[in-house]
Amino acid sequence: MWRNRNVWIILTGEMIAGLGLWTGIIGNLEFLQEKIPSDFVKAVILSIGLLAGIIAGPTAGRIIDQSRKKTVLIIAGLGRMISVLFMLLAIATGSVWWMIAFIVSIQISATFYFPALQSAIPLVVKDKDLLTMNGMHMNVATIARVAGTALAGIMLVYWSLASLYWVSLLAYGLLLFFTMALKIDEGKGSSQAGNEKREKSGFMDVFPVLKAYPTVGMTLVMTMIPLLFLGSFNLIVINLSEIQDSASIKGLVYTFEGIAFMIGSFAVKYIARKWKTTVILFFFATMVAVAEFMLYFAASMTITLSAFAVLGFALGCFFPTAMVIFQKQMPKEFHGRFFSFRNMLERVMFQIVLLSTGAFLDLVGLQTMVIIFGVISLSMTAIFFIQMKRRNIILDEPEIEPVTNPAAEIV
């Protein structure tokens, strides 16, 4: 796998783009904190971009399946660069409306970019390398997040807010350069008749396929559990900073969570040799709820950072495992529509969680909110486990390629 130039191009591009993404996100939080006093109004503004992504989702999925993945990635990359210009205008004019234009445009670009990338990964690596590739890709994204947030913090001290977005613009430009260097063979096994059939198919065709592959459907539903925490992440970080009266806690939270995520994504390959896929997914979904309960002690920096470390390790094990199930068990001709549908579903959840978080923080405060979220996460985990047993859904399957010790391998 490491001799594959496409792997290095994807990982290097992700590192550079991640630096730009996270400097921009910290800039967004800083801009919102300056302009908008209410947590709920902040949540509404952030949710507008998610709504735009939901609306664009069906079109994105259909286009990704009917087009070359590289072409979609390039056009989405250009869209990201254009969107940054809107944020520079927002800073220059002090207008929240230009920021909304930025959020909408960059979310639409992401609606095309990420499903196309997720569809391209199985085309550039072998099935047996998917868990390693997904873990490494998420690791690189996490390193970029830690480095990007640290860089943004330093830049805010010494430079202007606009400088963060100039860094983002440069990073997205470099990502575009790396994307153009990709060589993806998308023609293997595809016939003219198959291409014509795919062109006639629509976004709604993904639903019968999900019904035919209940393992994929159950895993998709399982991924909604961590989103309760992730959707409220940025607003929680802002509130922790206010509760502890510390600006540095923002960077520390991202650092602890990011490092733990990297450790988890490395560890999951070894955990998978002893634990079944089902155990991995349900155990680490439970650990996400544990991390939420720990934030009840938000006034303690030690417990707060421990909570985000638990969250990071759990996510580092959970998401690469779930992604392998999606990439291996969902037919490749439906990858674009499936990953677009998944992103739409995530955006709907983020929208609900963002608005709920803003309202909860204004009404009951952080500590009561995290207890409510923890109870919801545990309840969802229990309900999904019962449903899986009742419907006899098996998340594990035998490894396709022969191995010395099949019991030590997972999908």
Secondary structure by P-SEA (a helix, b strand, c coil): ccccaaaaaaaaaaaaaaaaaaaaaaaaaaaaaaccccaaaaaaaaaaaaaaaaaaaaaaaaaaaaccaaaaaaaaaaaaaaaaaaaaaaaacccaaaaaaaaaaaaaaaaacaaaaaaaccccccccaaaaaaaaaaaaaaaaaaaaaaaaaaaaacccaaaaaaaaaaaaaaaaaaaaaccccccccccaaaaaaaaaccccaaaaaaaacaaaaaaaaaaccaaaaaaaaaaaaaaaaaaacccaaaaaaaaaaaaaaaaaaaaaaaaaacccaaaaaaaaaaaaaaaaaaacccccaaaaaaaaaaaaaaaaacaaaaaaaaaccccccaaaaaaaaaaaaaaaaaaaaaaaaaaaaacccaaaaaaaaaaaaaaaaaaaaaaaaaacccccccccccccccccccc
